[in-house]
Amino acid sequence: ASSATGDRSASVATGISSRVRAGKYSAIALAWWNQKENHVEMRAGEIGCGDGSDGKLKANMWYVVDEMGRISEAIDQVK
């Protein structure tokens, strides 16, 4: 897992099945295994004002990449 606690930061995890989180106005990136292409890829996302109302990811929320390469909130949020 990778966590950047400050705003305007970046959190990157290069391990498969990792999770990341970051503060407001930050960027995240996660590795995932693309089964169809048989290789590792990276997915990146932007965290906005914090609550998701701007259409961007929420701040201080753990994120994962699913088997289709989509960034989503981790089901089991770690405190």
For each residue, the residues with C-beta under 8 A, 3 or more apart:
1: 13 18 19 20 62 78
2: 11 12 13 18 19 20 21
3: 11 20 21 22
4: 9 10 11 21 22 23 26
5: 9 23
6: 9 23
7: 23 24 25 26 59
8: 23 24 25 26
9: 4 5 6 22 23 26 27
10: 4 22 26 27 28 29
11: 2 3 4 20 21 22 26 27 28 29
12: 2 20 28 29 30
13: 1 2 18 19 20 29 30 31
14: 18 31 42
15: 18 31
16: 31 32 33 40
17: 64
18: 1 2 13 14 15 30 31 64
19: 1 2 13 30 62 63 64 74 78
20: 1 2 3 11 12 13 28 29 30 62 63
21: 2 3 4 11 28 60 61 62 63
22: 3 4 9 10 11 26 27 28 47 59 60
23: 4 5 6 7 8 9 26 47 50 59 60
24: 7 8 47 48 49 50 59
25: 7 8 47 48 49
26: 4 7 8 9 10 11 22 23 46 47 59
27: 9 10 11 22 44 45 46 47
28: 10 11 12 20 21 22 44 45 47 57 63 71
29: 10 11 12 13 20 42 43 44 45
30: 12 13 18 19 20 42 43 63 64 65 71
31: 13 14 15 16 18 40 41 42 65
32: 16 40 41 42 43 65 66 67 69
33: 16 39 40
34: 37 38 39 40 41 69
35: 38 67
36:
37: 34 41
38: 34 35
39: 33 34
40: 16 31 32 33 34
41: 31 32 34 37 69
42: 14 29 30 31 32
43: 29 30 32 65 69 70 71
44: 27 28 29
45: 27 28 29 56 57 63 71
46: 26 27 56 57
47: 22 23 24 25 26 27 28 50 56 57 58 59
48: 24 25 52 54 55 56 57 59
49: 24 25 53 54 56 59
50: 23 24 47 58 59 60
51: 58 59
52: 48 55 56 57 58
53: 49
54: 48 49
55: 48 52
56: 45 46 47 48 49 52
57: 28 45 46 47 48 52 61 63 71
58: 47 50 51 52 61 73
59: 7 22 23 24 26 47 48 49 50 51
60: 21 22 23 50
61: 21 57 58 73 74 77
62: 1 19 20 21 73 74 77 78
63: 19 20 21 28 30 45 57 71 72 73 74
64: 17 18 19 30 71 72 73 74
65: 30 31 32 43 69 70 71 72
66: 32 69 70 72
67: 32 35
68:
69: 32 34 41 43 65 66
70: 43 65 66
71: 28 30 43 45 57 63 64 65
72: 63 64 65 66
73: 58 61 62 63 64 77
74: 19 61 62 63 64 77 78
75:
76:
77: 61 62 73 74
78: 1 19 62 74
79:
